[in-house]
Amino acid sequence: MHLLRLLLIMLFIGYSSVFAQTKDYQFTRLDIQSGLSNNQINCIFKDAKGFMWFGTFSGLNRYDGYNFKIFRHDEMDTTSISDNFINNCFEGPGDKIWIKTQSAYNIYDPVTEKIDRKADRFLQSLGLPSEGLVTILRSKKNFYFVYAQAGIYALDEKGKITPVTDAIANKQVHSPITSASLDSKNYIWILRHNGIIEKFDGEQQKNLLHTTIFQKQNLQLQFGYLMFIDNQDELWLYQRNTLSGLYRYNPSRNSVLYYSQQSASPSLSNNAINGITQDNKGLIWIATDHGGVNILDKESHTITHVENSETDNKSIADNVLNAIYKDNQGIIWLGTNKKGINIYDENSNRFPLYHHAGK
């Protein structure tokens, strides 16, 4: 009798834990039935006017909170997108959106609502290399164009281009840049394919840090690692399309922590990481492949696994996540592999109505 009572208590605790998790993390869903062009989401971005952009397996989607506008390739229209498979999108000068397709970069002009397929021509007009662009970063004063081999270039408000890194020095390192991001002080952090981490003062064109501490970990280097910097300026390092887990680099302590499915505590639900963001409470959201979302509390050093429940349409729709993004209102957007978009708003169980600045 005592054993039966103990089992019932344990079952109740387990059920309560699952219920609390579902209650705490309720999601709204958008998919092809809502007007989305395709349910495979590869990237997410919010522009200066408040529009949400979703790059999919078949077309680029702009969402205003009510309707989707779909941009697709049209062989008869030279101002259409060059390829329907969208890999990435981010902001460039003039509030223009840079769209990375399988074939090339395209530039969307929010004024004309047209797409320029000749991003290489624009780069050349600035005196920049036309190939090898990794990303564009925006600080308070500059745009930074980050290249895999050619290094980093700053574009100031007057249109002047200044090299931040020395391309010759980059060649001496013998490893291309795979990821770059800005910290809270607008310093540039770059991650190289071989695991070397560097920090630059973009305004002064100074190298502030060069460390091999991450390189010394047991790294899988078949693909380049990516990087997310949180609000406390800690670096979260992961590699898409592998089972390499997650590394956390604390610059002030010069220390590295490793998280995996095999870790004793806390452990990930899956070692394949496809994206990271941080919510307004400071929690780290980790988008996994086949493991849903893992939410890491840095203070308590615990991880909550949030996964799909077939009986709950407010749970995440798919445990395979390709993208994750937090917008300027604190809303978390998840891009799934087959079930469209999931939205989490910690302040409301209802999907907030998004209005771009023009309305």
ROKOLVO-435451 format. One record per atom (N, C-alpha, C): residue in three letters; x, y, z. Coordinates in steps of 0.001 Angstrom, whole numbers, plus 500000, padded with zeros to 6 digits. Layout:
<sites>
ALAXYZ;...
</sites>
This chain:
<sites>
MET500826498791500000;MET500000500000500000;MET500864501264500000;HIS501902501216500832;HIS502818502359500886;HIS503509502573499542;LEU503900501462498875;LEU504561501550497570;LEU503619502122496522;LEU502342501691496549;LEU501357502200495603;LEU501157503703495773;ARG501090504135497026;ARG500917505563497303;ARG502116506364496780;LEU503320505813496965;LEU504528506484496484;LEU504527506607494970;LEU504098505534494284;LEU504029505565492820;LEU503030506596492337;LEU501879506675493007;LEU500857507661492628;LEU501366509082492810;ILE502110509292493888;ILE502673510625494132;ILE503668510999493041;MET504505510020492677;MET505501510279491633;MET504837510561490298;LEU503778509809489970;LEU503040510049488729;LEU502398511422488730;PHE501862511834489878;PHE501225513143489982;PHE502238514261489785;ILE503416514083490406;ILE504464515096490262;ILE504901515211488810;GLY505070514051488147;GLY505466514060486744;GLY504424514723485871;TYR503143514410486122;TYR502062515011485340;TYR502008516511485575;SER502173516923486845;SER502127518347487173;SER503244519106486480;SER504434518460486406;SER505580519097485752;SER505309519317484279;VAL504762518301483591;VAL504444518421482171;VAL503367519472481953;PHE502352519467482817;PHE501259520424482686;PHE501757521848482872;ALA502635522024483889;ALA503175523362484146;ALA503995523846482968;GLN504770522929482378;GLN505581523294481219;GLN504696523740480065;THR503620522993479802;THR502692523347478724;THR502024524676479007;LYS501647524885480261;LYS500973526126480632;LYS501912527316480512;ASP503168527141480914;ASP504130528242480903;ASP504576528612479490;TYR504604527633478597;TYR505101527877477241;TYR504036527465476226;GLN503151528418475949;GLN502093528203474972;GLN502412528996473714;PHE502209528360472578;PHE502621528938471300;PHE501430529115470373;THR501540530130469524;THR500605530326468426;THR501282529878467140;ARG500497529343466209;ARG501077528771464997;ARG500618529502463740;LEU501544529618462784;LEU501256530123461441;LEU501830529123460438;ASP501040528771459427;ASP501518527808458432;ASP500907528116457071;ILE500963527164456167;ILE500458527412454810;ILE498965527723454808;GLN498233527228455776;GLN496816527544455873;GLN496582528999456269;SER497612529614456863;SER497537531034457221;SER497997531930456085;GLY498537531324455013;GLY499021532094453878;GLY500504532003453638;LEU501217531274454499;LEU502651531080454337;LEU502930530284453067;SER504007530606452363;SER504274529948451077;SER504744528514451239;ASN505413528214452372;ASN505940526869452588;ASN506171526682454082;ASN506002525471454571;ASN506104525210456010;ASN507530524980456498;GLN508506524907455594;GLN509900524783456020;GLN510494526174456165;ILE510776526561457404;ILE511294527899457692;ILE512800527825457915;ASN513557528582457126;ASN515016528557457225;ASN515597529748457978;CYS514903530900457962;CYS515412532091458641;CYS514269533033458974;ILE514504533893459977;ILE513489534833460460;ILE514166536175460710;PHE513457537266460379;PHE514028538606460558;PHE512896539626460666;LYS513088540646461507;LYS512132541755461612;LYS512798543023461122;ASP512142543734460188;ASP512780544909459598;ASP512452546184460367;ALA512988547310459895;ALA512851548588460581;ALA511412549090460599;LYS510587548633459666;LYS509190549050459616;LYS508262548152460431;GLY508806547102461005;GLY507989546213461827;GLY507471544984461116;PHE507809544815459842;PHE507406543611459121;PHE508254542427459580;MET507629541254459671;MET508352540013459910;MET508629539351458575;TRP509854538827458432;TRP510265538158457201;TRP510640536710457510;PHE510181535813456652;PHE510449534392456819;PHE510992533824455508;GLY512211533318455563;GLY512792532648454405;GLY512444531178454452;THR511870530658453388;THR511390529285453376;THR512068528466452280;PHE511660527213452209;PHE512120526313451154;PHE511605526764449794;SER510487527507449802;SER509875527940448548;SER509328529355448680;GLY510219530319448642;GLY509802531714448633;GLY510124532488449900;LEU510162533824449749;LEU510376534753450849;LEU509023535342451240;ASN508728535363452546;ASN507424535800453036;ASN507555537031453920;ARG506724538049453669;ARG506653539230454534;ARG505296539233455234;TYR505311539412456542;TYR504080539313457341;TYR503845540606458109;ASP502610541150458022;ASP502282542399458703;ASP501394542208459929;GLY501197540973460337;GLY500321540689461462;GLY498943540240461027;TYR498642540445459743;TYR497356540026459193;TYR497528539106457985;ASN498403539539457071;ASN498548538830455806;ASN500008538639455437;PHE500233537643454574;PHE501553537388454016;PHE501642537950452602;LYS502780538557452290;LYS503116538880450915;LYS504284537997450530;ILE504138537262449428;ILE505131536265449039;ILE505952536760447853;PHE507274536623447981;PHE508202536984446903;PHE508795535690446359;ARG508588535475445064;ARG509105534279444409;ARG509858534647443136;HIS510665533708442694;HIS511408533902441450;HIS510456533890440258;ASP510692534853439353;ASP509925534923438108;ASP510924535148436980;GLU511004534188436079;GLU511985534279434990;GLU511746535492434102;MET510515535987434074;MET510180537135433215;MET510379538475433933;ASP510706538432435227;ASP510835539663436008;ASP512219539735436635;THR513047540651436146;THR514425540767436638;THR514483541401438037;THR513354541935438508;THR513319542503439865;THR512735541513440876;SER512540540280440440;SER512092539236441368;SER513304538556441984;ILE513072537774443008;ILE514160537105443707;ILE514815536059442801;SER516111535855442954;SER516834534995442015;SER516612533510442275;ASP516165533156443485;ASP516049531740443859;ASP514994531642444957;ASN514159530612444908;ASN513083530469445895;ASN513542529867447215;PHE514727529260447257;PHE515227528672448498;PHE516001529749449250;ILE515460530186450396;ILE516055531286451150;ILE516811530732452349;ASN518096531037452435;ASN518938530549453532;ASN519025531508454704;ASN519095532823454412;ASN519317533802455473;ASN518859535174455022;CYS518585536057455980;CYS518275537451455660;CYS518676538330456843;PHE519195539523456539;PHE519634540446457573;PHE519632541866457010;GLU519801542826457902;GLU519717544239457532;GLU521024544749456948;GLY520895545644455954;GLY522029546341455393;GLY521782547840455411;PRO522684548628454855;PRO522507550087454816;PRO521198550488454143;GLY520625551612454597;GLY519397552125454012;GLY518171551286454338;ASP518205550549455436;ASP517101549662455839;ASP516790548609454785;LYS517728548376453887;LYS517518547354452868;LYS517798545975453464;ILE517120544966452942;ILE517248543609453461;ILE518085542779452502;TRP519113542181453047;TRP519976541293452268;TRP519451539878452414;ILE519199539245451294;ILE518575537924451254;ILE519550536946450628;LYS519922535931451388;LYS520849534926450887;LYS520068533728450363;THR520159533502449063;THR519539532336448450;THR520608531283448186;GLN520215530170447602;GLN521201529151447255;GLN522172529629446188;SER521714530584445350;SER522536530996444217;SER523320532281444459;ALA522738533237445226;ALA523404534531445381;ALA522693535375446434;TYR523329536509446775;TYR522666537502447613;TYR521757538372446750;ASN520571538692447286;ASN519649539651446682;ASN519436540781447687;ILE519098541977447204;ILE518851543114448089;ILE517432543626447863;TYR516634543647448929;TYR515264544151448855;TYR515239545610449284;ASP514647546469448449;ASP514515547896448732;ASP513115548156449274;PRO512973548576450556;PRO511642548785451130;PRO510881549961450518;VAL511590550855449836;VAL510936552009449211;VAL510248551596447910;THR510979550906447054;THR510423550489445756;THR509741549123445830;GLU510022548373446900;GLU509543546995447068;GLU510015546104445911;LYS511173546457445374;LYS511795545658444321;LYS513041544965444862;ILE513471543958444151;ILE514633543186444551;ILE515740543317443504;ASP516931543640443980;ASP518098543740443117;ASP518896542447443250;ARG519022541728442146;ARG519766540464442161;ARG521273540670442120;LYS521721541887441895;LYS523146542168441702;LYS523771542746442962;ALA523720541995444046;ALA524352542460445279;ALA525851542638445095;ASP526456541809444243;ASP527891541928443991;ASP528226543273443363;ARG527338543778442528;ARG527556545085441901;ARG527518546203442937;PHE526610546099443910;PHE526536547100444982;PHE527804547076445818;LEU528290545882446148;LEU529516545768446937;LEU530698546381446198;GLN530771546121444905;GLN531856546682444103;GLN531791548203444058;SER530576548751444059;SER530420550212444028;SER530947550868445300;LEU530996550100446391;LEU531546550603447648;LEU533046550357447759;GLY533581549630446793;GLY534982549265446852;GLY535234548038447703;LEU534209547216447887;LEU534307546013448700;LEU534421544773447820;PRO534964543677448349;PRO534983542424447586;PRO533564541985447242;SER533406541393446096;SER532075540987445645;SER531699539581446079;GLU532658538818446591;GLU532391537441446982;GLU532877537168448404;GLY532262536181449025;GLY532707535731450345;GLY532060536434451517;LEU530975537197451285;LEU530312537908452380;LEU529648536904453330;VAL529941537041454617;VAL529345536175455641;VAL528101536823456222;THR528212538096456619;THR527083538814457195;THR527392540302457225;ILE526379541092457605;ILE526536542526457829;ILE526066542813459251;LEU526897543522460027;LEU526557543890461398;LEU526327545393461478;ARG525374545796462321;ARG525089547220462469;ARG525358547666463898;SER526265548621464052;SER526523549236465354;SER525865550620465363;LYS526144551402466394;LYS525548552729466480;LYS526075553658465393;LYS527336553451464993;LYS527955554365464034;LYS528230553742462674;ASN528430552447462626;ASN528898551813461394;ASN528089550584461013;PHE528203550238459733;PHE527868548905459261;PHE529188548167459055;TYR529238546919459486;TYR530437546113459306;TYR530141544978458337;PHE530882544950457252;PHE530772543888456263;PHE531823542838456588;VAL531360541639456918;VAL532249540568457365;VAL532401539542456252;TYR533651539280455880;TYR533960538330454813;TYR534709537130455373;ALA534490535984454759;ALA535162534763455207;ALA536676534893455112;GLN537180535371453984;GLN538622535454453758;GLN539161536882453812;ALA538384537845453369;ALA538899539214453225;ALA538815540036454505;GLY538220539482455566;GLY538177540210456827;GLY536955541094456979;ILE537104542181457755;ILE535989543057458121;ILE536256544470457616;TYR535195545086457076;TYR535266546471456598;TYR534147547273457252;ALA534485548500457679;ALA533502549391458289;ALA533006550400457260;LEU531680550602457203;LEU531059551634456385;LEU530449552656457326;ASP530976553899457335;ASP530462554903458266;ASP529296555675457659;GLU528776556636458418;GLU527591557393458008;GLU527841558238456764;LYS529103558571456499;LYS529444559384455336;LYS529752558544454103;GLY529652557240454239;GLY529908556355453110;GLY531354555959452940;LYS532186556250453954;LYS533602555906453876;LYS533816554465454316;ILE534650553741453568;ILE534994552354453877;ILE536377552302454527;THR536468551611455674;THR537737551458456376;THR537937549995456754;PRO539083549401456412;PRO539339548021456842;PRO539495547951458362;VAL538809547009458980;VAL538940546796460422;VAL540037545779460699;THR540112544759459856;THR541144543734459992;THR542057543784458775;ASP543218543215458939;ASP544199543166457866;ASP544036541850457115;ALA543724541933455840;ALA543509540717455051;ALA544753539838455034;ILE545929540451455052;ILE547171539675455060;ILE547283538895456373;ALA546921539560457482;ALA546949538878458777;ALA545968537718458799;ASN544806537916458147;ASN543820536845458079;ASN544406535619457391;LYS545173535836456337;LYS545772534717455612;LYS546782533989456485;GLN547448534753457364;GLN548416534124458243;GLN547742533207459252;VAL546507533529459601;VAL545769532688460535;VAL545363531386459853;HIS545234531414458535;HIS544911530236457730;HIS543556529636458088;SER542597530470458389;SER541268529951458701;SER540229531028458430;PRO539191530723457640;PRO538171531715457316;PRO537251532017458491;ILE536627533173458449;ILE535627533555459445;ILE534323532835459113;THR533734532187460112;THR532465531482459909;THR531288532186460566;SER531569533062461558;SER530486533739462262;SER531010535019462885;ALA530113536009463047;ALA530499537283463656;ALA529287537902464343;SER529549538636465420;SER528450539279466142;SER529001540446466950;LEU528091541343467396;LEU528465542488468221;LEU528064542230469671;ASP528899542702470607;ASP528527542586472012;ASP527855543875472485;SER527616543989473789;SER526880545130474332;SER527639546442474177;LYS528938546386473984;LYS529760547594473807;LYS530060547860472334;ASN529394547122471457;ASN529584547240470014;ASN530963546797469551;TYR531632545976470356;TYR532852545336469895;TYR532476544161468989;ILE533334543895468006;ILE533080542821467042;ILE533779541552467509;TRP533017540473467583;TRP533582539160467867;TRP533488538315466611;ILE534573537635466289;ILE534549536735465141;ILE535012535343465569;LEU534471534370464887;LEU534820532977465126;LEU535339532398463827;ARG536519531805463888;ARG537119531235462691;ARG536841529736462603;HIS536991529202461417;HIS536671527806461173;HIS537478526859462072;ASN538699527241462405;ASN539550526385463231;ASN539310526552464730;GLY538326527383465108;GLY537980527554466508;GLY538607528756467187;ILE539428529510466505;ILE540018530716467086;ILE538952531801467225;ILE538935532450468391;ILE538012533550468667;ILE538805534847468753;GLU538279535900468103;GLU538928537206468152;GLU537903538293468442;LYS538391539372469047;LYS537553540516469402;LYS538206541782468870;PHE537394542633468222;PHE537914543850467595;PHE537143545088468052;ASP537868546178468151;ASP537265547509468278;ASP537142548049466860;GLY535926548044466321;GLY535727548432464925;GLY536012549890464651;GLU535756550748465638;GLU535971552180465425;GLU537447552543465449;GLN538216551833466272;GLN539645552111466375;GLN540498551171465533;GLN539851550194464883;GLN540549549182464065;GLN541640548474464873;LYS541260548013466073;LYS542208547347466954;LYS541732545929467287;ASN542694545021467318;ASN542412543663467782;ASN542570543647469299;LEU541474543341470018;LEU541485543375471477;LEU541718542008472114;LEU541458540950471345;LEU541590539609471916;LEU541822538592470814;HIS542681537644471098;HIS542915536489470219;HIS543109535296471135;THR542144534364471130;THR542222533248472060;THR542026531910471350;THR542746530915471841;THR542641529554471305;THR541913528622472274;ILE541276529182473324;ILE540662528345474348;ILE539543527458473783;PHE538778528001472848;PHE537717527186472232;PHE538316526166471278;GLN539373526565470586;GLN540048525669469642;GLN540584524425470342;LYS540905524547471623;LYS541485523439472373;LYS540440522431472851;GLN539146522751472636;GLN538096521803473005;GLN538070520649472000;ASN537312519623472339;ASN537196518462471452;ASN536196518776470339;LEU536628519604469385;LEU535729520146468372;LEU535586519224467165;GLN534380519245466595;GLN534144518625465291;GLN534169519756464265;LEU535101519708463338;LEU535334520851462461;LEU534945520601461009;GLN534017519655460776;GLN533619519442459388;GLN532826520635458845;PHE532135521356459731;PHE531472522601459362;PHE531962523691460315;GLY531822524930459896;GLY532206526022460776;GLY531200526220461893;TYR531695526610463070;TYR530810526902464194;TYR530177528276464033;LEU528992528431464636;LEU528286529697464656;LEU528277530236466080;MET527913531518466211;MET528057532186467497;MET526851533069467792;PHE526402533027469047;PHE525406533963469559;PHE525977534604470810;ILE525855535944470928;ILE526329536660472107;ILE525132537129472909;ASP525075536770474190;ASP523927537155475006;ASP524140538528475631;ASN523179538966476436;ASN523218540312477011;ASN524310540494478060;GLN524844539392478543;GLN525954539457479504;GLN527304539263478802;ASP527275539317477483;ASP528474539190476638;ASP529157537830476762;GLU528373536792477038;GLU528874535432476939;GLU528615534910475533;LEU529514534083475044;LEU529411533531473692;LEU528883532101473751;TRP527906531813472880;TRP527333530479472767;TRP527684529955471381;LEU528392528854471344;LEU529004528361470109;LEU528426526997469762;TYR527993526858468522;TYR527356525616468090;TYR527606525411466602;GLN527328524230466132;GLN527571523873464744;GLN526331523188464177;ARG525736523807463171;ARG524556523219462549;ARG524920521916461820;ASN523897521075461677;ASN524015519843460880;ASN524979518816461479;THR525280518940462760;THR526114517946463438;THR525528517677464817;LEU526111516726465511;LEU525723516398466890;LEU526792516880467857;SER527247518113467655;SER528406518626468400;SER528051519288469718;GLY526754519431470031;GLY526374520031471299;GLY526578521538471339;LEU526714522077472559;LEU526748523524472754;LEU527886523902473705;TYR528639524955473320;TYR529728525472474143;TYR529381526887474607;ARG529738527172475840;ARG529499528496476439;ARG530832529090476880;TYR531202530199476247;TYR532476530846476554;TYR532239532125477336;ASN532842532209478524;ASN532756533393479368;ASN534079534153479264;PRO534091535290478556;PRO535359536019478352;PRO535983536536479644;SER535166536991480598;SER535723537562481828;SER536431536493482657;ARG535933535253482608;ARG536563534156483342;ARG537518533352482465;ASN537458533605481169;ASN538231532832480193;ASN537989531332480383;SER536687531000480431;SER536313529609480694;SER535312529119479652;VAL535280527808479440;VAL534355527185478502;VAL533581526074479211;LEU532244526108479081;LEU531392525031479561;LEU530807524306478358;TYR530574523019478522;TYR530025522220477430;TYR528707521602477865;TYR527698521713476987;TYR526390521116477237;TYR526101520097476130;SER525577518938476553;SER525221517921475576;SER524099517047476126;GLN523634516147475292;GLN522607515198475707;GLN523170514214476731;GLN524486514040476688;GLN525123513085477581;GLN525566513708478905;SER525456515036479022;SER525862515697480263;SER524999515210481424;ALA525613515076482593;ALA524877514591483762;ALA523762515564484137;SER524095516828484319;SER523093517840484659;SER523725519220484513;PRO523065520131483784;PRO521852519894482997;PRO522207519279481646;SER521260518628481031;SER521508517983479743;SER520557518503478686;LEU521021518494477439;LEU520196518883476304;LEU519292517718475904;SER518199518036475238;SER517326516979474719;SER517876516401473424;ASN518750517177472742;ASN519352516723471497;ASN520637517502471265;ASN521647516865470696;ASN522946517519470487;ASN523023518355469213;ALA522010518270468370;ALA522000519040467123;ALA521348520393467374;ILE522142521465467292;ILE521677522819467592;ILE521552523615466298;ASN520401524274466105;ASN520190525050464878;ASN519978526541465119;GLY520056526990466360;GLY519898528415466619;GLY519762528699468099;ILE520112529928468503;ILE520064530333469907;ILE519594531778469996;THR518812532097471036;THR518479533477471350;THR518313533585472856;GLN518097534812473350;GLN517907535051474781;GLN516647535867474972;ASP515778535447475899;ASP514541536181476110;ASP514754537336477090;ASN513698538087477350;ASN513813539278478190;ASN514066538958479661;LYS513886537708480055;LYS514181537290481423;LYS515627536805481568;GLY516347536779480450;GLY517728536315480475;GLY517893534842480211;LEU516790534137479948;LEU516859532709479668;LEU517375532473478252;ILE518197531453478095;ILE518777531111476793;ILE517889530060476129;TRP517374530393474939;TRP516525529479474169;TRP517392528798473111;ILE517365527479473117;ILE518201526677472227;ILE517302525868471310;ALA517339526159470019;ALA516527525431469036;ALA517291524200468588;THR516688523037468744;THR517377521801468404;THR516709521094467220;ASP517412520122466703;ASP516887519259465646;ASP516398517968466302;HIS515066517773466298;HIS514410516601466888;HIS514339516641468414;GLY514658517792469022;GLY514568517880470479;GLY513768519061470972;GLY513048519740470061;GLY512278520903470467;GLY513152522049470923;VAL512639522827471874;VAL513375523962472434;VAL513897523592473813;ASN515150523922474064;ASN515728523774475393;ASN515925525174475963;ILE515399525422477158;ILE515479526750477770;ILE516391526665478980;LEU517526527340478895;LEU518575527246479910;LEU518545528469480810;ASP518470528220482111;ASP518536529271483126;ASP519974529343483622;LYS520664530431483324;LYS522082530545483676;LYS522282530638485187;GLU521318531203485901;GLU521477531378487345;GLU521303530058488098;SER520259529324487764;SER520013528051488456;SER520742526889487802;HIS521284527136486609;HIS522009526113485845;HIS521114524900485600;THR519911525195485116;THR518950524147484779;THR518469524337483343;ILE517994523255482737;ILE517464523304481376;ILE516063522711481370;THR515118523439480773;THR513757522953480590;THR513578522527479142;HIS513080521330478925;HIS512827520825477576;HIS511369521099477209;VAL511174521830476130;VAL509826522147475651;VAL509638521469474306;GLU508728520504474260;GLU508561519698473060;GLU507097519635472634;ASN506882519091471449;ASN505537518965470904;ASN504704517961471690;SER503430518315471864;SER502460517380472431;SER501324517237471413;GLU501083516029470970;GLU500063515799469938;GLU498664516159470416;THR498455516198471721;THR497129516497472275;THR496963517968472646;ASP497998518784472393;ASP497953520197472768;ASP498353521062471579;ASN497377521757470993;ASN497678522585469821;ASN498344523908470182;LYS498617524121471478;LYS499366525305471895;LYS500824524956472210;SER501180523694472075;SER502591523313472203;SER503295523626470889;ILE504626523523470857;ILE505305523750469584;ILE504851522683468586;ALA504741523085467334;ALA504142522204466332;ALA505076521101465873;ASP506386521321466009;ASP507365520377465459;ASP508620520415466322;ASN509171519258466649;ASN510397519203467440;ASN511658519463466619;VAL511513519510465290;VAL512642519819464410;VAL512584521312464092;LEU513529522068464645;LEU513539523525464501;LEU514744523965463689;ASN514485524808462674;ASN515546525308461803;ASN516027526700462184;ALA515177527490462861;ALA515520528891463128;ALA514834529368464398;ILE515455530342465058;ILE514873530970466239;ILE515259532446466230;TYR514327533311466689;TYR514557534760466595;TYR513746535469467681;LYS514374536414468370;LYS513645537286469298;LYS513558538675468702;ASP512344539230468617;ASP512211540564468035;ASP512340541633469118;ASN512195542904468721;ASN512410544011469648;ASN511293544182470665;GLN510226543389470565;GLN509168543392471564;GLN509267542202472514;GLY510330541425472346;GLY510536540284473218;GLY509816539025472791;ILE509185539045471619;ILE508471537880471116;ILE509478536883470547;ILE509314535596470880;ILE510173534536470364;ILE509480533878469178;TRP510186533807468061;TRP509673533190466837;TRP510496531936466538;LEU509813530836466331;LEU510464529576466007;LEU510119529164464583;GLY511123528784463814;GLY510909528279462464;GLY511083526776462453;THR510028526051462150;THR510090524597462161;THR510491524062460789;ASN510723522759460744;ASN511134522139459487;ASN509959521774458590;LYS508808521449459191;LYS507665521007458388;LYS506334521606458824;LYS506328522387459935;LYS505055522845460495;LYS504954524362460591;GLY505724525103459804;GLY505585526549459769;GLY506231527271460941;ILE505545528311461429;ILE506088529235462422;ILE505349529062463747;ASN506101529098464847;ASN505530529105466191;ASN505930530397466873;ILE505010531007467632;ILE505263532288468287;ILE504991532170469777;TYR505933532676470580;TYR505751532696472032;TYR505861534127472537;ASP504819534576473263;ASP504806535899473886;ASP504622535688475382;GLU505644536009476164;GLU505582535752477593;GLU504530536603478300;ASN504095537691477675;ASN503125538586478294;ASN501686538278477917;SER501512537347476975;SER500154537065476525;SER500092535697475894;ASN498979535016476084;ASN498754533746475408;ASN498163533952474022;ARG497867535207473720;ARG497307535531472415;ARG498409536077471532;PHE498310535827470231;PHE499290536370469285;PHE499101537876469181;PRO500132538669469418;PRO500009540128469342;PRO499795540582467905;LEU498984541601467735;LEU498759542138466400;LEU499936543019466031;TYR500613542659464959;TYR501779543398464502;TYR501362544436463465;HIS501791545633463667;HIS501541546696462687;HIS502880547276462286;HIS503130547374460987;HIS504374548029460597;HIS504200549533460751;ALA505307550243460709;ALA505306551667461056;ALA504402552505460157;GLY504098552012458992;GLY503281552787458058;GLY501807552784458368;LYS501358551932459315;LYS499930551832459632;LYS499623552431460990;
</sites>
